Amino acid sequence: MVRLKNRYLLVDVSWKDDKLDESFMKHFSPYSGCAVVRCATSELDKVVGSMALMTDVRQRAAAVRVLRVSGTLAACKAAALEHSAARLARARLGKQQQQAAAAAAQQQLAAMEL
């Protein structure tokens, strides 16, 4: 007997009109914009490729990014928590702090030797 193996994908869904639509996903967090999708290991490449090419979901413009591929649901949930915490930290930054952080990042990139 062969055991079917699954992969869990942590997916970031960004709607163009910023309205939420949870009806087509099994797990969706409206706070972080993340969804968990399960697929067979043999179909992983097809699923990741199709998500990268998606431009709309149910006739609504949306951008879909695969953030993490995991073999267990627990690891995928841990990655979702990390992503949510990082998004919350960015949201707490004020506009001036964001601009200062962006300027510092640009200086670091300019200082790197390519």
C-alpha positions, 0 to 999 in steps of 0.5 A, a space after each residue: 500500500 502506498 501512502 499519498 503524501 501532501 504538501 501544504 502551501 502558505 499563500 498570500 492573496 491580495 485583492 485589488 479592491 481590498 474586499 475579502 472573499 473567504 468562500 472558496 478557501 478552506 482556511 483564510 485569515 483576513 488579518 494577514 491575507 494568508 491562506 493554506 492550500 493542500 495539494 498532492 506532492 506529485 502535483 506541487 509544481 503544477 499548483 505553484 505554477 498555476 498560482 503564480 499565473 493567476 490574475 483573478 479569482 472569481 472575476 475579481 482581480 487578485 494577486 497570489 503569491 506562494 510564501 512557503 511550501 511545507 510537508 506538515 500542516 504544523 510547519 505551515 501554521 508556524 510560517 503563517 504566524 511568522 508572516 502575520 507577526 511581520 506584517 503586523 510589525 510593518 503596519 505598526 511603523 509610522 510613515 516616517 519610520 517606514 521612509 527611514 527604514 526604506 532609506 537605510 535599506 537603499 543605503 545598504 544595497 548601494 554599499 553591497 558589491 555585486 
